[in-house]
Amino acid sequence: MPTYYQPSAMQVVEKGDKTIRLRITEFETPHTIVEHRIKGWMERALEISGVKSPRATIGLSMASGAHHTEYQITWS
């Protein structure tokens, strides 16, 4: 994240067998389009890594006024 967006901070909130929840806690100018771009980047990165059926969803959104943006990512 910090390579492309500064300042930014992301942390793992929860990790399971085929699921992970990530939280962006710092982002200079949050925007819905950027949040969806990051979501797509996560899905594609998993596909390239050989993960089957990756799916990311945005729970909370800084662009919509939340204190952080949260992504729930699952795969099979």
mmCIF file as gemmi writes it, N, C-alpha and C atoms, coordinates in Angstrom:
data_model
loop_
_atom_site.group_PDB
_atom_site.id
_atom_site.type_symbol
_atom_site.label_atom_id
_atom_site.label_alt_id
_atom_site.label_comp_id
_atom_site.label_asym_id
_atom_site.label_entity_id
_atom_site.label_seq_id
_atom_site.pdbx_PDB_ins_code
_atom_site.Cartn_x
_atom_site.Cartn_y
_atom_site.Cartn_z
_atom_site.occupancy
_atom_site.B_iso_or_equiv
_atom_site.pdbx_formal_charge
_atom_site.auth_seq_id
_atom_site.auth_asym_id
_atom_site.pdbx_PDB_model_num
ATOM 1 N N . MET Axp A 1 ? 0.802 -1.198 0 1 0 ? 1 A 1
ATOM 2 C CA . MET Axp A 1 ? 0 0 0 1 0 ? 1 A 1
ATOM 3 C C . MET Axp A 1 ? 0.849 1.268 0 1 0 ? 1 A 1
ATOM 4 N N . PRO Axp A 2 ? 1.814 1.389 0.908 1 0 ? 2 A 1
ATOM 5 C CA . PRO Axp A 2 ? 2.581 2.632 0.94 1 0 ? 2 A 1
ATOM 6 C C . PRO Axp A 2 ? 3.377 2.913 -0.337 1 0 ? 2 A 1
ATOM 7 N N . THR Axp A 3 ? 3.603 1.899 -1.16 1 0 ? 3 A 1
ATOM 8 C CA . THR Axp A 3 ? 4.307 2.115 -2.418 1 0 ? 3 A 1
ATOM 9 C C . THR Axp A 3 ? 3.466 2.967 -3.366 1 0 ? 3 A 1
ATOM 10 N N . TYR Axp A 4 ? 2.151 2.775 -3.344 1 0 ? 4 A 1
ATOM 11 C CA . TYR Axp A 4 ? 1.252 3.48 -4.251 1 0 ? 4 A 1
ATOM 12 C C . TYR Axp A 4 ? 0.515 4.647 -3.598 1 0 ? 4 A 1
ATOM 13 N N . TYR Axp A 5 ? 0.231 4.519 -2.306 1 0 ? 5 A 1
ATOM 14 C CA . TYR Axp A 5 ? -0.56 5.542 -1.625 1 0 ? 5 A 1
ATOM 15 C C . TYR Axp A 5 ? 0.151 5.968 -0.353 1 0 ? 5 A 1
ATOM 16 N N . GLN Axp A 6 ? 0.457 7.286 -0.277 1 0 ? 6 A 1
ATOM 17 C CA . GLN Axp A 6 ? 1.102 7.808 0.917 1 0 ? 6 A 1
ATOM 18 C C . GLN Axp A 6 ? 0.371 9.037 1.397 1 0 ? 6 A 1
ATOM 19 N N . PRO Axp A 7 ? 0.072 9.142 2.653 1 0 ? 7 A 1
ATOM 20 C CA . PRO Axp A 7 ? 0.269 8.124 3.678 1 0 ? 7 A 1
ATOM 21 C C . PRO Axp A 7 ? -0.836 7.057 3.605 1 0 ? 7 A 1
ATOM 22 N N . SER Axp A 8 ? -0.507 5.855 4.005 1 0 ? 8 A 1
ATOM 23 C CA . SER Axp A 8 ? -1.501 4.79 4.097 1 0 ? 8 A 1
ATOM 24 C C . SER Axp A 8 ? -1.021 3.742 5.091 1 0 ? 8 A 1
ATOM 25 N N . ALA Axp A 9 ? -1.981 3.038 5.674 1 0 ? 9 A 1
ATOM 26 C CA . ALA Axp A 9 ? -1.668 1.963 6.604 1 0 ? 9 A 1
ATOM 27 C C . ALA Axp A 9 ? -2.749 0.906 6.504 1 0 ? 9 A 1
ATOM 28 N N . MET Axp A 10 ? -2.331 -0.357 6.429 1 0 ? 10 A 1
ATOM 29 C CA . MET Axp A 10 ? -3.263 -1.475 6.342 1 0 ? 10 A 1
ATOM 30 C C . MET Axp A 10 ? -2.842 -2.53 7.359 1 0 ? 10 A 1
ATOM 31 N N . GLN Axp A 11 ? -3.82 -3.161 7.972 1 0 ? 11 A 1
ATOM 32 C CA . GLN Axp A 11 ? -3.512 -4.209 8.936 1 0 ? 11 A 1
ATOM 33 C C . GLN Axp A 11 ? -4.453 -5.39 8.762 1 0 ? 11 A 1
ATOM 34 N N . VAL Axp A 12 ? -3.975 -6.564 9.142 1 0 ? 12 A 1
ATOM 35 C CA . VAL Axp A 12 ? -4.8 -7.766 9.161 1 0 ? 12 A 1
ATOM 36 C C . VAL Axp A 12 ? -5.575 -7.761 10.468 1 0 ? 12 A 1
ATOM 37 N N . VAL Axp A 13 ? -6.898 -7.876 10.378 1 0 ? 13 A 1
ATOM 38 C CA . VAL Axp A 13 ? -7.749 -7.866 11.561 1 0 ? 13 A 1
ATOM 39 C C . VAL Axp A 13 ? -8.095 -9.289 11.981 1 0 ? 13 A 1
ATOM 40 N N . GLU Axp A 14 ? -8.326 -10.142 10.988 1 0 ? 14 A 1
ATOM 41 C CA . GLU Axp A 14 ? -8.733 -11.513 11.267 1 0 ? 14 A 1
ATOM 42 C C . GLU Axp A 14 ? -8.255 -12.399 10.121 1 0 ? 14 A 1
ATOM 43 N N . LYS Axp A 15 ? -7.783 -13.594 10.449 1 0 ? 15 A 1
ATOM 44 C CA . LYS Axp A 15 ? -7.275 -14.499 9.427 1 0 ? 15 A 1
ATOM 45 C C . LYS Axp A 15 ? -7.811 -15.898 9.703 1 0 ? 15 A 1
ATOM 46 N N . GLY Axp A 16 ? -8.407 -16.514 8.683 1 0 ? 16 A 1
ATOM 47 C CA . GLY Axp A 16 ? -8.909 -17.872 8.794 1 0 ? 16 A 1
ATOM 48 C C . GLY Axp A 16 ? -8.288 -18.75 7.726 1 0 ? 16 A 1
ATOM 49 N N . ASP Axp A 17 ? -8.85 -19.957 7.549 1 0 ? 17 A 1
ATOM 50 C CA . ASP Axp A 17 ? -8.315 -20.915 6.591 1 0 ? 17 A 1
ATOM 51 C C . ASP Axp A 17 ? -8.404 -20.396 5.157 1 0 ? 17 A 1
ATOM 52 N N . LYS Axp A 18 ? -9.564 -19.889 4.768 1 0 ? 18 A 1
ATOM 53 C CA . LYS Axp A 18 ? -9.752 -19.357 3.41 1 0 ? 18 A 1
ATOM 54 C C . LYS Axp A 18 ? -10.451 -18.003 3.451 1 0 ? 18 A 1
ATOM 55 N N . THR Axp A 19 ? -10.078 -17.234 4.437 1 0 ? 19 A 1
ATOM 56 C CA . THR Axp A 19 ? -10.649 -15.902 4.591 1 0 ? 19 A 1
ATOM 57 C C . THR Axp A 19 ? -9.664 -14.991 5.324 1 0 ? 19 A 1
ATOM 58 N N . ILE Axp A 20 ? -9.765 -13.724 5.041 1 0 ? 20 A 1
ATOM 59 C CA . ILE Axp A 20 ? -8.96 -12.728 5.748 1 0 ? 20 A 1
ATOM 60 C C . ILE Axp A 20 ? -9.738 -11.416 5.755 1 0 ? 20 A 1
ATOM 61 N N . ARG Axp A 21 ? -9.608 -10.686 6.833 1 0 ? 21 A 1
ATOM 62 C CA . ARG Axp A 21 ? -10.231 -9.371 6.928 1 0 ? 21 A 1
ATOM 63 C C . ARG Axp A 21 ? -9.119 -8.351 7.112 1 0 ? 21 A 1
ATOM 64 N N . LEU Axp A 22 ? -9.077 -7.374 6.202 1 0 ? 22 A 1
ATOM 65 C CA . LEU Axp A 22 ? -8.058 -6.328 6.217 1 0 ? 22 A 1
ATOM 66 C C . LEU Axp A 22 ? -8.708 -4.982 6.504 1 0 ? 22 A 1
ATOM 67 N N . ARG Axp A 23 ? -7.949 -4.121 7.142 1 0 ? 23 A 1
ATOM 68 C CA . ARG Axp A 23 ? -8.468 -2.795 7.489 1 0 ? 23 A 1
ATOM 69 C C . ARG Axp A 23 ? -7.463 -1.725 7.077 1 0 ? 23 A 1
ATOM 70 N N . ILE Axp A 24 ? -7.937 -0.74 6.316 1 0 ? 24 A 1
ATOM 71 C CA . ILE Axp A 24 ? -7.134 0.44 6.014 1 0 ? 24 A 1
ATOM 72 C C . ILE Axp A 24 ? -7.48 1.472 7.079 1 0 ? 24 A 1
ATOM 73 N N . THR Axp A 25 ? -6.471 1.88 7.821 1 0 ? 25 A 1
ATOM 74 C CA . THR Axp A 25 ? -6.699 2.804 8.93 1 0 ? 25 A 1
ATOM 75 C C . THR Axp A 25 ? -6.192 4.21 8.644 1 0 ? 25 A 1
ATOM 76 N N . GLU Axp A 26 ? -5.42 4.333 7.588 1 0 ? 26 A 1
ATOM 77 C CA . GLU Axp A 26 ? -4.891 5.653 7.229 1 0 ? 26 A 1
ATOM 78 C C . GLU Axp A 26 ? -4.872 5.771 5.706 1 0 ? 26 A 1
ATOM 79 N N . PHE Axp A 27 ? -5.44 6.849 5.229 1 0 ? 27 A 1
ATOM 80 C CA . PHE Axp A 27 ? -5.469 7.111 3.79 1 0 ? 27 A 1
ATOM 81 C C . PHE Axp A 27 ? -5.732 8.594 3.615 1 0 ? 27 A 1
ATOM 82 N N . GLU Axp A 28 ? -4.91 9.27 2.836 1 0 ? 28 A 1
ATOM 83 C CA . GLU Axp A 28 ? -4.982 10.731 2.767 1 0 ? 28 A 1
ATOM 84 C C . GLU Axp A 28 ? -6.339 11.24 2.29 1 0 ? 28 A 1
ATOM 85 N N . THR Axp A 29 ? -6.795 10.799 1.13 1 0 ? 29 A 1
ATOM 86 C CA . THR Axp A 29 ? -8.068 11.259 0.586 1 0 ? 29 A 1
ATOM 87 C C . THR Axp A 29 ? -8.88 10.055 0.128 1 0 ? 29 A 1
ATOM 88 N N . PRO Axp A 30 ? -9.661 9.438 1.026 1 0 ? 30 A 1
ATOM 89 C CA . PRO Axp A 30 ? -10.426 8.264 0.64 1 0 ? 30 A 1
ATOM 90 C C . PRO Axp A 30 ? -11.47 8.593 -0.433 1 0 ? 30 A 1
ATOM 91 N N . HIS Axp A 31 ? -11.629 7.693 -1.378 1 0 ? 31 A 1
ATOM 92 C CA . HIS Axp A 31 ? -12.632 7.856 -2.43 1 0 ? 31 A 1
ATOM 93 C C . HIS Axp A 31 ? -13.172 6.473 -2.787 1 0 ? 31 A 1
ATOM 94 N N . THR Axp A 32 ? -14.448 6.401 -3.072 1 0 ? 32 A 1
ATOM 95 C CA . THR Axp A 32 ? -15.088 5.129 -3.396 1 0 ? 32 A 1
ATOM 96 C C . THR Axp A 32 ? -14.401 4.418 -4.555 1 0 ? 32 A 1
ATOM 97 N N . ILE Axp A 33 ? -14.04 5.15 -5.59 1 0 ? 33 A 1
ATOM 98 C CA . ILE Axp A 33 ? -13.384 4.537 -6.751 1 0 ? 33 A 1
ATOM 99 C C . ILE Axp A 33 ? -12.056 3.904 -6.357 1 0 ? 33 A 1
ATOM 100 N N . VAL Axp A 34 ? -11.291 4.577 -5.51 1 0 ? 34 A 1
ATOM 101 C CA . VAL Axp A 34 ? -10.001 4.039 -5.08 1 0 ? 34 A 1
ATOM 102 C C . VAL Axp A 34 ? -10.217 2.799 -4.214 1 0 ? 34 A 1
ATOM 103 N N . GLU Axp A 35 ? -11.217 2.82 -3.338 1 0 ? 35 A 1
ATOM 104 C CA . GLU Axp A 35 ? -11.497 1.641 -2.518 1 0 ? 35 A 1
ATOM 105 C C . GLU Axp A 35 ? -11.843 0.437 -3.391 1 0 ? 35 A 1
ATOM 106 N N . HIS Axp A 36 ? -12.608 0.657 -4.446 1 0 ? 36 A 1
ATOM 107 C CA . HIS Axp A 36 ? -12.952 -0.444 -5.357 1 0 ? 36 A 1
ATOM 108 C C . HIS Axp A 36 ? -11.75 -0.87 -6.199 1 0 ? 36 A 1
ATOM 109 N N . ARG Axp A 37 ? -10.891 0.052 -6.527 1 0 ? 37 A 1
ATOM 110 C CA . ARG Axp A 37 ? -9.661 -0.289 -7.251 1 0 ? 37 A 1
ATOM 111 C C . ARG Axp A 37 ? -8.786 -1.2 -6.387 1 0 ? 37 A 1
ATOM 112 N N . ILE Axp A 38 ? -8.66 -0.886 -5.121 1 0 ? 38 A 1
ATOM 113 C CA . ILE Axp A 38 ? -7.88 -1.707 -4.192 1 0 ? 38 A 1
ATOM 114 C C . ILE Axp A 38 ? -8.527 -3.087 -4.058 1 0 ? 38 A 1
ATOM 115 N N . LYS Axp A 39 ? -9.835 -3.138 -3.977 1 0 ? 39 A 1
ATOM 116 C CA . LYS Axp A 39 ? -10.582 -4.4 -3.918 1 0 ? 39 A 1
ATOM 117 C C . LYS Axp A 39 ? -10.255 -5.269 -5.126 1 0 ? 39 A 1
ATOM 118 N N . GLY Axp A 40 ? -10.29 -4.701 -6.311 1 0 ? 40 A 1
ATOM 119 C CA . GLY Axp A 40 ? -9.969 -5.435 -7.532 1 0 ? 40 A 1
ATOM 120 C C . GLY Axp A 40 ? -8.523 -5.88 -7.563 1 0 ? 40 A 1
ATOM 121 N N . TRP Axp A 41 ? -7.628 -5.024 -7.082 1 0 ? 41 A 1
ATOM 122 C CA . TRP Axp A 41 ? -6.215 -5.388 -7.017 1 0 ? 41 A 1
ATOM 123 C C . TRP Axp A 41 ? -6.02 -6.606 -6.117 1 0 ? 41 A 1
ATOM 124 N N . MET Axp A 42 ? -6.722 -6.654 -4.979 1 0 ? 42 A 1
ATOM 125 C CA . MET Axp A 42 ? -6.61 -7.798 -4.066 1 0 ? 42 A 1
ATOM 126 C C . MET Axp A 42 ? -7.098 -9.082 -4.743 1 0 ? 42 A 1
ATOM 127 N N . GLU Axp A 43 ? -8.25 -9.009 -5.401 1 0 ? 43 A 1
ATOM 128 C CA . GLU Axp A 43 ? -8.787 -10.188 -6.081 1 0 ? 43 A 1
ATOM 129 C C . GLU Axp A 43 ? -7.834 -10.675 -7.172 1 0 ? 43 A 1
ATOM 130 N N . ARG Axp A 44 ? -7.327 -9.773 -7.968 1 0 ? 44 A 1
ATOM 131 C CA . ARG Axp A 44 ? -6.438 -10.159 -9.071 1 0 ? 44 A 1
ATOM 132 C C . ARG Axp A 44 ? -5.109 -10.698 -8.546 1 0 ? 44 A 1
ATOM 133 N N . ALA Axp A 45 ? -4.587 -10.124 -7.485 1 0 ? 45 A 1
ATOM 134 C CA . ALA Axp A 45 ? -3.342 -10.618 -6.895 1 0 ? 45 A 1
ATOM 135 C C . ALA Axp A 45 ? -3.508 -12.056 -6.418 1 0 ? 45 A 1
ATOM 136 N N . LEU Axp A 46 ? -4.657 -12.372 -5.846 1 0 ? 46 A 1
ATOM 137 C CA . LEU Axp A 46 ? -4.916 -13.742 -5.416 1 0 ? 46 A 1
ATOM 138 C C . LEU Axp A 46 ? -5.047 -14.681 -6.607 1 0 ? 46 A 1
ATOM 139 N N . GLU Axp A 47 ? -5.722 -14.237 -7.669 1 0 ? 47 A 1
ATOM 140 C CA . GLU Axp A 47 ? -5.853 -15.054 -8.885 1 0 ? 47 A 1
ATOM 141 C C . GLU Axp A 47 ? -4.476 -15.374 -9.465 1 0 ? 47 A 1
ATOM 142 N N . ILE Axp A 48 ? -3.632 -14.371 -9.565 1 0 ? 48 A 1
ATOM 143 C CA . ILE Axp A 48 ? -2.282 -14.559 -10.101 1 0 ? 48 A 1
ATOM 144 C C . ILE Axp A 48 ? -1.488 -15.542 -9.231 1 0 ? 48 A 1
ATOM 145 N N . SER Axp A 49 ? -1.771 -15.552 -7.937 1 0 ? 49 A 1
ATOM 146 C CA . SER Axp A 49 ? -1.083 -16.44 -7.002 1 0 ? 49 A 1
ATOM 147 C C . SER Axp A 49 ? -1.63 -17.862 -7.03 1 0 ? 49 A 1
ATOM 148 N N . GLY Axp A 50 ? -2.674 -18.098 -7.84 1 0 ? 50 A 1
ATOM 149 C CA . GLY Axp A 50 ? -3.223 -19.439 -7.973 1 0 ? 50 A 1
ATOM 150 C C . GLY Axp A 50 ? -4.404 -19.75 -7.084 1 0 ? 50 A 1
ATOM 151 N N . VAL Axp A 51 ? -4.905 -18.765 -6.359 1 0 ? 51 A 1
ATOM 152 C CA . VAL Axp A 51 ? -6.07 -18.967 -5.497 1 0 ? 51 A 1
ATOM 153 C C . VAL Axp A 51 ? -7.322 -19.083 -6.363 1 0 ? 51 A 1
ATOM 154 N N . LYS Axp A 52 ? -8.2 -19.998 -6.013 1 0 ? 52 A 1
ATOM 155 C CA . LYS Axp A 52 ? -9.423 -20.191 -6.797 1 0 ? 52 A 1
ATOM 156 C C . LYS Axp A 52 ? -10.575 -19.378 -6.218 1 0 ? 52 A 1
ATOM 157 N N . SER Axp A 53 ? -11.31 -18.744 -7.086 1 0 ? 53 A 1
ATOM 158 C CA . SER Axp A 53 ? -12.534 -17.996 -6.759 1 0 ? 53 A 1
ATOM 159 C C . SER Axp A 53 ? -12.359 -16.947 -5.662 1 0 ? 53 A 1
ATOM 160 N N . PRO Axp A 54 ? -11.372 -16.067 -5.777 1 0 ? 54 A 1
ATOM 161 C CA . PRO Axp A 54 ? -11.248 -15.018 -4.76 1 0 ? 54 A 1
ATOM 162 C C . PRO Axp A 54 ? -12.392 -14.01 -4.877 1 0 ? 54 A 1
ATOM 163 N N . ARG Axp A 55 ? -12.852 -13.549 -3.73 1 0 ? 55 A 1
ATOM 164 C CA . ARG Axp A 55 ? -13.93 -12.549 -3.71 1 0 ? 55 A 1
ATOM 165 C C . ARG Axp A 55 ? -13.667 -11.598 -2.552 1 0 ? 55 A 1
ATOM 166 N N . ALA Axp A 56 ? -13.611 -10.318 -2.869 1 0 ? 56 A 1
ATOM 167 C CA . ALA Axp A 56 ? -13.413 -9.294 -1.847 1 0 ? 56 A 1
ATOM 168 C C . ALA Axp A 56 ? -14.668 -8.438 -1.766 1 0 ? 56 A 1
ATOM 169 N N . THR Axp A 57 ? -15.047 -8.093 -0.562 1 0 ? 57 A 1
ATOM 170 C CA . THR Axp A 57 ? -16.175 -7.179 -0.353 1 0 ? 57 A 1
ATOM 171 C C . THR Axp A 57 ? -15.712 -6.068 0.584 1 0 ? 57 A 1
ATOM 172 N N . ILE Axp A 58 ? -16.335 -4.926 0.424 1 0 ? 58 A 1
ATOM 173 C CA . ILE Axp A 58 ? -16.03 -3.777 1.284 1 0 ? 58 A 1
ATOM 174 C C . ILE Axp A 58 ? -17.134 -3.672 2.315 1 0 ? 58 A 1
ATOM 175 N N . GLY Axp A 59 ? -16.745 -3.78 3.584 1 0 ? 59 A 1
ATOM 176 C CA . GLY Axp A 59 ? -17.722 -3.663 4.669 1 0 ? 59 A 1
ATOM 177 C C . GLY Axp A 59 ? -17.903 -2.204 5.049 1 0 ? 59 A 1
ATOM 178 N N . LEU Axp A 60 ? -16.937 -1.682 5.761 1 0 ? 60 A 1
ATOM 179 C CA . LEU Axp A 60 ? -16.945 -0.274 6.149 1 0 ? 60 A 1
ATOM 180 C C . LEU Axp A 60 ? -16.115 0.517 5.15 1 0 ? 60 A 1
ATOM 181 N N . SER Axp A 61 ? -16.428 1.806 5.01 1 0 ? 61 A 1
ATOM 182 C CA . SER Axp A 61 ? -15.771 2.621 4 1 0 ? 61 A 1
ATOM 183 C C . SER Axp A 61 ? -15.439 4.005 4.549 1 0 ? 61 A 1
ATOM 184 N N . MET Axp A 62 ? -14.165 4.353 4.476 1 0 ? 62 A 1
ATOM 185 C CA . MET Axp A 62 ? -13.746 5.707 4.868 1 0 ? 62 A 1
ATOM 186 C C . MET Axp A 62 ? -14.372 6.743 3.94 1 0 ? 62 A 1
ATOM 187 N N . ALA Axp A 63 ? -14.527 6.39 2.674 1 0 ? 63 A 1
ATOM 188 C CA . ALA Axp A 63 ? -15.125 7.314 1.708 1 0 ? 63 A 1
ATOM 189 C C . ALA Axp A 63 ? -16.572 7.626 2.054 1 0 ? 63 A 1
ATOM 190 N N . SER Axp A 64 ? -17.206 6.728 2.804 1 0 ? 64 A 1
ATOM 191 C CA . SER Axp A 64 ? -18.601 6.933 3.219 1 0 ? 64 A 1
ATOM 192 C C . SER Axp A 64 ? -18.708 7.458 4.648 1 0 ? 64 A 1
ATOM 193 N N . GLY Axp A 65 ? -17.56 7.784 5.252 1 0 ? 65 A 1
ATOM 194 C CA . GLY Axp A 65 ? -17.574 8.407 6.571 1 0 ? 65 A 1
ATOM 195 C C . GLY Axp A 65 ? -17.132 7.534 7.73 1 0 ? 65 A 1
ATOM 196 N N . ALA Axp A 66 ? -16.818 6.265 7.505 1 0 ? 66 A 1
ATOM 197 C CA . ALA Axp A 66 ? -16.348 5.392 8.585 1 0 ? 66 A 1
ATOM 198 C C . ALA Axp A 66 ? -14.913 5.764 8.967 1 0 ? 66 A 1
ATOM 199 N N . HIS Axp A 67 ? -14.484 5.33 10.138 1 0 ? 67 A 1
ATOM 200 C CA . HIS Axp A 67 ? -13.123 5.63 10.599 1 0 ? 67 A 1
ATOM 201 C C . HIS Axp A 67 ? -12.064 4.807 9.877 1 0 ? 67 A 1
ATOM 202 N N . HIS Axp A 68 ? -12.479 3.738 9.212 1 0 ? 68 A 1
ATOM 203 C CA . HIS Axp A 68 ? -11.554 2.899 8.457 1 0 ? 68 A 1
ATOM 204 C C . HIS Axp A 68 ? -12.323 2.195 7.341 1 0 ? 68 A 1
ATOM 205 N N . THR Axp A 69 ? -11.578 1.649 6.382 1 0 ? 69 A 1
ATOM 206 C CA . THR Axp A 69 ? -12.172 0.833 5.322 1 0 ? 69 A 1
ATOM 207 C C . THR Axp A 69 ? -11.81 -0.606 5.616 1 0 ? 69 A 1
ATOM 208 N N . GLU Axp A 70 ? -12.806 -1.484 5.517 1 0 ? 70 A 1
ATOM 209 C CA . GLU Axp A 70 ? -12.574 -2.883 5.837 1 0 ? 70 A 1
ATOM 210 C C . GLU Axp A 70 ? -12.923 -3.761 4.657 1 0 ? 70 A 1
ATOM 211 N N . TYR Axp A 71 ? -12.021 -4.684 4.336 1 0 ? 71 A 1
ATOM 212 C CA . TYR Axp A 71 ? -12.209 -5.633 3.24 1 0 ? 71 A 1
ATOM 213 C C . TYR Axp A 71 ? -12.304 -7.033 3.812 1 0 ? 71 A 1
ATOM 214 N N . GLN Axp A 72 ? -13.319 -7.777 3.391 1 0 ? 72 A 1
ATOM 215 C CA . GLN Axp A 72 ? -13.443 -9.199 3.732 1 0 ? 72 A 1
ATOM 216 C C . GLN Axp A 72 ? -13.109 -9.969 2.464 1 0 ? 72 A 1
ATOM 217 N N . ILE Axp A 73 ? -12.125 -10.828 2.516 1 0 ? 73 A 1
ATOM 218 C CA . ILE Axp A 73 ? -11.679 -11.568 1.338 1 0 ? 73 A 1
ATOM 219 C C . ILE Axp A 73 ? -11.83 -13.056 1.619 1 0 ? 73 A 1
ATOM 220 N N . THR Axp A 74 ? -12.476 -13.753 0.664 1 0 ? 74 A 1
ATOM 221 C CA . THR Axp A 74 ? -12.664 -15.197 0.782 1 0 ? 74 A 1
ATOM 222 C C . THR Axp A 74 ? -12.235 -15.864 -0.509 1 0 ? 74 A 1
ATOM 223 N N . TRP Axp A 75 ? -11.947 -17.143 -0.441 1 0 ? 75 A 1
ATOM 224 C CA . TRP Axp A 75 ? -11.586 -17.922 -1.628 1 0 ? 75 A 1
ATOM 225 C C . TRP Axp A 75 ? -11.884 -19.389 -1.359 1 0 ? 75 A 1
ATOM 226 N N . SER Axp A 76 ? -11.826 -20.199 -2.431 1 0 ? 76 A 1
ATOM 227 C CA . SER Axp A 76 ? -12.099 -21.636 -2.269 1 0 ? 76 A 1
ATOM 228 C C . SER Axp A 76 ? -10.88 -22.454 -2.602 1 0 ? 76 A 1
